[in-house]
Amino acid sequence: MLFADTAHLVSLRSFDDRGAGCAARDAQTSMRRWQDGRVTDAPAIPPLAEILASARVVALPLATRFRGVDVREALLFEGPEGWTEFSPFAEYDDAEASTWLAAAIDYGWMPQPAPVRNEIHVNATVPAVAAASVPEVLARYDGCRTAKVKVAERGQTLADDIARVRAVREAMGPEGRVRIDANGAWNLDEAEHAIHALAEFDLEYVEQPCATVDELGELRRRVGYMDVPIAADESVRKAEDPLAVARAGAADLLVVKVQPLGGVRRALEIVARAGLPAVVSSALDTSVGLAMGVTLAAALPALEYDCGLGTASLFTSDVCAPALTPKGGVLTVGRVTPDAALLDEHAASVEQRDRWLARLTRCHALLQG
Ligand SMILES: [Mg+2]
């Protein structure tokens, strides 16, 4: 069976307007639409043994705890086009993770869209650290003109967020761009209150302030007078329908990530259909996954915002030498190859490796239908 028949089975259910929980036949309808419209040159799914032949599981230490983890695990493997990455977060189920595998296979086995730019500006990412630690975090990024600040972290107060954002604004100067990301943690009133309190720091945009599309839409109406754009992230990548937020007019821009959206070409298609500006971000990928994101960013017809692809700076060490970290605030476009010694150095434990290989096996079976 062709890759396009299967790899997008899970993810493309969303393109069927009948919504969540649709049956396999609905998915087939969606896939046909997809094939009729656009991606027709998808590869056959490689045999599992072909993937396993080069598969390496790594565990990369983070400089600062991020997304609740100190170590980022990823499975890397090599296809005919180069190295690729499969790294869905641990809590994701196999159906969701299989979309990430489809993206990894597409990147490893297919030529990718041609770049329309050679350099990608990226932002610094500031985890929910104390304000006093902000200069130390920003020092890890070379020349980034934009900073994204995590806010609304569990166990912290709005006062903590205000102090952190103030410290970032002071460090970036008046010319710097400062955006915040709440990961959907605020309810409507909390979000309105927080944006009002943080607006004095001249926010570029607020990413996923609330969890649902309805809340985002209502919030956008409420804070419209403050001229702070609303970005959707989880409402794109974790939604049954990644276009619902755009259709509802609930966001000013979209955050798009290659792995959760099923590949570079599918992400391009989603952005085109949404008709909104896009920010390409990583999912705390290794340098290999970041290069996938850079491929997407380089191929987008328009790129108004700096991308969230500077996250290799959050690791103390990565799989590539040098790691794909920004120089002068930019990343260079192109594929990367892991360094053999670094793959050995960061090899996961036997237990971690077995867990990832079992996950790969299950997701591969799902893609085959
Ligand atoms: Mg986000």
Residues whose N, C-alpha, C, O or C-beta is under 5 A from the ligand:
A	BS01	MG	D181 E207 D233
